[in-house]
Amino acid sequence: MPTPLSRSLALISGVAAAALLAGCGGSSDSDDDAKGGATTDSAKIPVVASTNVWGDVAKQVGGDKVDVTSIISNPDQDPHSFEASTRNQLTLSKARLVIANGGGYDDFVARMTKSNTSAAKIDAVQVSGHKAPAGGELNEHVWYDFPTVEKVAARIAQELGKASPGDAAIFEKNADAFTAKLKPLTQKEAAIKKNHAGEGVGITEPVPLYMTEAAGLENKTPENFSEAIEEGDDVSPQVLKETLDLYSGKQVKVLVYNEQTAGAQTEKVKDAADKAGVPVVPVTETLPQGKDYLSWMTSNVDALAGALDK
């Protein structure tokens, strides 16, 4: 049976343990975080990205100093039809850094972060400097543009450094290392341009255009086709025929096909390419399973080069 002395010692030990645990919490919901102050050395910076593409770039830059949540990460889901939930809003409300793609791609982020005035916010399209051409539509798929990805990585390092000044040098070093790994990708694009500049390619959506343009290739797909597919609209019979004729007429050397948003009309295009012996290069809008940004884009560029060399 416990004595009065042993009960007193147990009570004192419990109070001390509770105090110790309270002092070591370091969660992202602490008062310092809520006020937007610098994080403590023991706390990871909560980062929320609209897609796992930008989430992976944030991980590359932040390393073990960040806790990254990517809202859109299902490779089988069409990002254009994504519907944000109250759970997503709660996640965004706790972020210290929010990374959106911008350009109309993920408008829910701006809408859901209006009340989170303490979070730093990065809009990749704004960082890119890309504008819509006169009378045309902005291509918001800027993660296929390697100079933009380099700029966004540098901006992430800058914002993380503000959140945790003691780690600023680490973030800058990580961003530099990531940028160095982008160089081979731009070199691969330059090699494609040297060997295939001016050759025609077909697309189903504007997703890969920054990559194909950097490689010196000419998009032959009618704009009315790719825009309609991107918006989820039906393509007129005339425009569909013009698109299919690109393949039967051997006007393109490769089809770069967004397999993440496939539908009946894009399947007809793929079938036309297969029938004509035109190589098909599949691309996606979010990271495939088991890939990080660099390995994913290396696969994309290598597949494009291999198809053109056939």
N, C-alpha and C positions, 0 to 999 in steps of 0.2 A: 504494500500500500504506500503511495507517495507521501512523503512527509511535507509539512508546510514549507520547509526550506527548499525542497526539490521543486515544489510547485512554483515558488517565487522565481527560482532560477530559470525554469522553463518559460515563464511568462516574459522575463527580461530578454531571454534569447530570441523569442518570437518577435518581440517589438523591435529588437535590433536588426533582425533579418528583414523585417518588413521595411524598415527605414533604408537599409542597404539596397534593397530591390528598387525602391522608389527613386533613390538617387541615381541609379544606373539605367533608368529606362531608355533615354535617348531615342524615343520614337519620333517619326516624322510629324506627329500631331502635337509636339511640345509647344509651349508658349513661344519660344524663340522662333520656331518654324512658322507659327501662325502669324507672327509679326513680320516675317520676311527677313529675319536676321540671319547671320552666318550660322551654318550648322556646326555642331561640336565634332571633334575628331572621331568620336566613336559612332556617329550617326551616318547612315547612308542617305544621299540626297534622293528624294523621290522624284523620278522623272516619268512623265506620261507622254507617249507618242501615239499619233493617230493610227499608224500602221507599224508592223514589225520591221519594215524597211528602215524607217527613221529610228525605230527603237534599237535596231542592231547597231546603227551608226553611233547612237548615244552610248551603248555598251562598250563599243570600241574605244571611245574617247574617255568615258567615265571609269571604266575598269571596275574594281571592287569598291569604289567609292560611291557608286550609284545603285539605286534599286529601280529598274526600268519596267514599266508596264506598257504593253502595246495593245491598243484597243482592237484593231483589225488584224487578225493573224491567221485566219483559216484559209489555207490555199485553195479550198474548194468553193469559197464564197466570192460573189461579185462585189467588190468594194463599193461600186456605184449604187448598189441597192441596200447598203448597210443602214440599219436603223438603230440609232443610239438609244441606250436605256438609262433609267435612273441610276443604275449601278455604275454605268460609265461616268455619269455626272458626279457621283460621289468620289470615284477614283480621281477624276480631274480636279475636284475641289481640294484634294490633299497634295497635289503636285507642287513642287518648288520650281520645276521647269516643265513646260508644255511644248511639244514639237508637233506642229501641224504641217501638212503638205501645202495647203492653201490653193488658190486658183479655182475655188469652187468644188474641189475634190472632197473635202471633209469639213463642210461648213458647220457641222454640229460642234466642232471643237470651240470655235469662237463663240458660239451661242451658249455653250455650257460653261465657259470659263469667265464670263462677264463678272461674276461675283468674286472670283479668285484674284483679287488685286495684288496679292503678294507674290504670285508666280511670275517668273520670267517666261516670255512666250516667243517662240521662233516660228516664222512662217517661211517655209522653204522656197516657195515661189517668189515671195518678196526678196528674200536673200539672193535668189538667182539673178534677178534683174530682167528676166524674160518678160516681154510684153506681147499682147495679141497683135498679129500683123494687121495692117489696114484692111478693114472689111473681112477679117478672118477671125478664127477662134484661137484663144491661147491654148497651147499644149501644156497641160498641167502636170504631165508625167515627168517631172524634172529629176527624178531619181535615176533616170536613164541618161542624164547629162553629168558626166564625171566632174567637170569644173564646178557645177552647182553643188555636188556632194562634198567636194573639197571645201567650198565656202561654208556650207552648213556645219561641217565638222569643226571648222575653226570657230564658228559662232557658238556651237555647243560648248567648246572648251572655254570660251570667254565667259559664258553665263554660269557654267559650273564653277569657274574660278571666283566669280562674285559670290556665289552661294557658300563656298568653302575656300577662302583666300589662302589658307595654309596648304591646300592641295593644288593651287593654280598651276604651279610648274609641272606637276604630274599630268594634268589635263592637257596642257600645251604640248608636252612631250608625246602623249598618246595620240593627239590629233596629228602631229607631225609624222608619227610612225604610220598612222592610217593613210595619210596623204601619200606617203612614199609608196605604199602598196597599191595606190590607184594609178601610179605612173605606168606600169606595164599594160594596164587596160587602154590608156590613151595611145600607147605605142602600138598595140594591136589594131586599134581603129585606124591609125596612120598607115599601117601596113596594108590593111584592106583598101584604103583609099588609093595607095600607090598602085595596087594591082587591079582594082575594079572601079575606079572613079567613073561616074556617069552611067553605070549600069543600072537597069531598072529593078525595083523591088515592089512587091505587093504587100499590103497590110490589111488587117481587118479592123483595127482601131489605131489611133495615133500613139499608142503606148510606147513603141520602140523608136519613134522618129528622131529623137535626139541622138540616139546611137547610130541609126542608119545615115543620118545627115553628116555626122562627124566622120563616118566612114566613106563619105563622098558618093553615096548611092542616091538614086533619084526615085522618089515615091511615085508610082504610076497609078495608084488607086484613086478613082474619082472621090473628091472630097465629100460629096453628098453621101457616098456609101459609108465611109469610115465614121463620119459624124453621126449618121443615123444609127449605126450599130452602137456607138458609144452612148447615145442618148436612149437606147432601148426602143427605137422607132423602127417601123418596117421600111425597107428599101423599095423604091419604086421598081417595077419590072424593067424599065429602060436602063436605070442605073445599075441594076443587078446584071443585066446582059452586058453592059459595058465593062463591068468588073470581071465577069467570067471570061470575056473575050481576051483579056490580058493574058490568060493562061493558054487557051487554045491557040492564040496567035503568037505565043512565045515572046511576048513583049517584056516579060520579067524573068529574072534568073532565080528568084527565091520568093517564097511567101513567108512573111513573119507574122505568125498567127497567135493571137491572144487566146490561149486555151482556157483562161479563167472566166471568160464571158462568152463562151461558145453558144450558138443558137442555130436555128434551121438555116438561115441565110449564110452565116459564116461557114457552116458545114458544107454548103454547096460550093463555096469558094475553095475550101480545102479539097473537096472531091475533084474539082476542076484542076487544081494544081497537081494532085496525085495522078490523075488521068493523063495530064500533059507531061508528066515526068519532071515537074518543077519541085525542087526540094522545099520542104516545109520546116521552118524553124519555130518551135513553140516558145512563147514567152508568157510571163505572168506579171501580176501587179503587186503581189506580196511574196515574201520569201517562201520557197518550197521547203518541205520538211528536211531537216538536217543540213541546211545551207545557211551560211552567213552572207552578208552583202557582197563581200569580195569574191567568195567562191561562186556565188550565184551569177554575178556579172561576168566573171571569167568564163563560165560555162556558156553564157549567152553570146559573148563576143566570139568565142572559139567555134560555137555552132554556126554562127553567121559566116565566119571565114571559111569553114569547112564546106558549107552549102554552096558558096560562091565559087569555090575551087573545083567543084565537080564538073 
